[in-house]
Amino acid sequence: MSDMDRLRLVIIIGSVRKGRFGPVAAEWLASRARLRDDFDIDVIDLATAWLPDVMSTELSARKPQAVQDLAPWLAAADAFVVVTPEYKQSFPASLKSAIDWYDEEWHAKPVGFLSYGGASSGLCAVAQLRQVFAEAHAVTIRETVSFHDYQERFDAQGRPFDIEAGHEAARVMFDRLSWWARALRQARQIEPYERATDVCAGA
């Protein structure tokens, strides 16, 4: 596959808590993606992005430097995978802040998920993120990688004990993500994406 045909996949680590499992899960997922010939991989850790919590209601306000620094990485992406835990049946506030800081960077791009948690595998967080990304004009894909009771499912090297099941789930998600990324990139090239006026937008 030529360099022009390759897709840029950005994996976002959503949790910023100390002792989090997100970096382990993200590195495992990135290692699977690097075996393919259709993706170039970037991993973004929100714990080191230092995005501020306070946001201006003025759309014309200059964005903080940390937000500006991350913007080109998101804008260059053809697809995203969000790595998220589940906190109180929802997703981390750090993820919501990161989504809200950006606009066109998400438009008409596919988003997949790797979730982890207790019995629910983090899927409650994914369900809510689907609604948020729909408002951001992104396209979430059905196929998801999820791990329940994740502390008991990975060894000391960060590999899932049920390796074949994990690898197959990742392969299926990547296949679908690749299809949507290619289709949407071609669509954006033919006709730039313009969102309709937001009915629910406000301060």
C-alpha positions in Angstrom: 0.0 0.0 0.0 1.4 3.4 -1.0 1.9 6.2 1.6 -0.8 8.2 -0.1 -3.3 5.4 0.6 -2.4 4.9 4.3 -4.7 6.2 7.0 -3.6 8.1 10.1 -5.2 6.6 13.2 -5.1 8.5 16.4 -5.5 6.5 19.6 -6.6 8.7 22.5 -6.0 7.7 26.2 -9.0 9.2 28.0 -8.3 8.6 31.7 -5.9 11.0 33.5 -6.0 9.3 36.9 -2.9 8.0 38.6 -2.4 4.2 38.3 -4.8 4.1 35.3 -4.9 1.1 33.0 -5.4 3.2 29.9 -1.8 3.3 28.7 -1.5 -0.5 28.9 -4.6 -1.0 26.9 -3.6 1.7 24.4 -0.2 0.3 23.8 -1.6 -3.2 23.3 -4.1 -1.8 20.8 -1.4 0.2 19.0 0.8 -2.9 18.7 -2.0 -4.6 16.9 -2.6 -1.7 14.6 1.1 -1.4 13.7 1.0 -5.0 12.3 -1.4 -3.7 9.5 -0.4 -2.0 6.3 -3.3 0.5 6.2 -2.6 2.6 9.3 0.0 5.1 10.6 -0.4 5.4 14.4 -0.3 8.3 16.8 -1.1 7.8 20.5 -2.3 10.8 22.4 -2.4 10.7 26.2 -4.7 13.3 27.7 -2.7 13.1 30.9 0.2 14.8 29.2 -1.8 17.0 26.8 -2.5 19.4 29.7 -5.7 20.7 28.2 -7.2 23.4 30.5 -10.5 23.0 32.3 -11.8 26.5 31.8 -13.3 27.4 28.4 -14.5 30.8 27.2 -18.0 31.2 25.9 -16.7 33.6 23.2 -16.3 31.6 20.0 -13.7 34.2 18.8 -11.6 33.9 22.0 -8.0 32.7 21.4 -7.6 29.1 22.5 -4.9 28.2 25.0 -1.5 27.1 23.7 -2.0 23.5 24.8 -5.2 23.3 22.8 -3.5 24.8 19.8 -0.6 22.4 20.1 -2.8 19.3 20.0 -5.1 20.6 17.2 -2.8 19.6 14.2 -2.6 16.0 15.5 -6.3 15.7 15.6 -6.9 17.5 12.3 -4.5 15.2 10.5 -6.3 12.1 11.7 -8.5 10.0 9.4 -9.8 8.0 12.3 -9.8 7.8 16.1 -10.0 5.1 18.7 -10.9 6.3 22.2 -9.6 4.2 25.1 -11.9 4.8 28.0 -12.7 3.4 31.5 -16.1 3.6 33.1 -16.5 5.9 36.1 -19.9 5.8 37.8 -21.5 4.4 34.6 -20.0 7.2 32.5 -16.7 8.3 30.9 -14.0 10.5 32.3 -14.4 14.3 32.5 -11.0 14.6 30.8 -12.5 13.1 27.6 -15.5 15.4 27.6 -13.2 18.4 27.9 -11.0 17.2 25.1 -14.0 16.7 22.8 -15.4 20.1 23.6 -12.2 22.0 22.9 -12.3 21.0 19.3 -14.8 21.2 16.5 -13.8 20.7 12.8 -11.1 18.2 13.9 -13.8 15.6 14.6 -16.1 16.3 11.6 -17.0 13.4 9.3 -14.4 11.1 10.8 -15.0 7.6 12.3 -14.5 6.8 16.0 -14.0 3.4 17.5 -13.7 2.5 21.2 -11.7 0.3 23.5 -13.4 0.2 26.9 -12.6 -1.4 30.1 -14.4 -1.7 33.5 -16.1 -4.2 35.8 -18.9 -6.4 34.8 -20.1 -3.9 32.2 -16.8 -3.8 30.4 -17.0 0.0 30.2 -19.8 -0.2 27.7 -22.0 2.3 29.6 -19.2 4.9 29.0 -19.2 4.0 25.3 -22.9 4.3 25.0 -22.7 7.9 26.3 -19.7 8.8 24.2 -21.6 7.8 21.0 -24.1 10.5 21.8 -21.4 13.1 22.4 -19.5 12.3 19.2 -22.7 12.4 17.2 -23.1 16.0 18.4 -19.4 16.6 17.3 -20.4 15.4 13.8 -18.2 12.3 14.0 -19.3 8.8 13.0 -19.0 6.1 15.7 -18.7 2.5 14.5 -20.5 -0.4 16.0 -17.6 -2.8 16.5 -15.9 -2.2 19.9 -13.1 -3.8 21.9 -14.1 -4.2 25.6 -12.6 -5.9 28.6 -14.6 -6.7 31.8 -12.8 -7.2 35.1 -9.7 -5.9 33.2 -7.3 -6.3 36.2 -7.7 -10.1 35.9 -7.5 -10.3 32.1 -4.0 -9.0 31.4 -0.6 -10.4 32.4 2.4 -8.5 33.8 3.5 -7.6 30.2 0.2 -6.0 29.4 -1.1 -8.8 27.2 -4.6 -10.2 27.5 -4.8 -13.8 28.8 -7.3 -14.6 26.1 -5.0 -13.4 23.4 -7.0 -14.8 20.4 -10.3 -13.3 21.5 -8.6 -9.9 22.0 -6.8 -10.0 18.7 -9.9 -10.9 16.8 -12.0 -8.1 18.4 -9.3 -5.6 17.5 -9.0 -6.9 13.9 -12.8 -6.6 13.3 -12.8 -3.1 14.8 -9.8 -2.0 12.7 -11.3 -3.5 9.5 -14.5 -1.5 10.0 -12.7 1.6 11.0 -10.5 1.4 7.9 -13.5 1.1 5.7 -15.2 4.1 7.2 -12.0 6.2 7.3 -11.4 5.6 3.6 -15.0 6.3 2.6 -15.3 9.5 4.7 -11.9 10.8 3.6 -12.9 10.4 0.0 -16.2 12.1 0.7 -14.5 15.1 2.4 -12.2 15.4 -0.6 -15.2 15.5 -3.0 -17.2 17.9 -0.9 -15.9 19.6 2.3 -18.1 18.8 5.3 -20.3 21.7 6.6 -22.4 21.1 9.6 -25.9 22.5 9.9 -26.6 25.2 12.5 -26.7 23.7 16.0 -30.2 23.9 17.5 -28.9 23.0 21.0 -25.8 25.1 20.9 -25.3 27.6 23.8 -23.0 28.9 26.4 
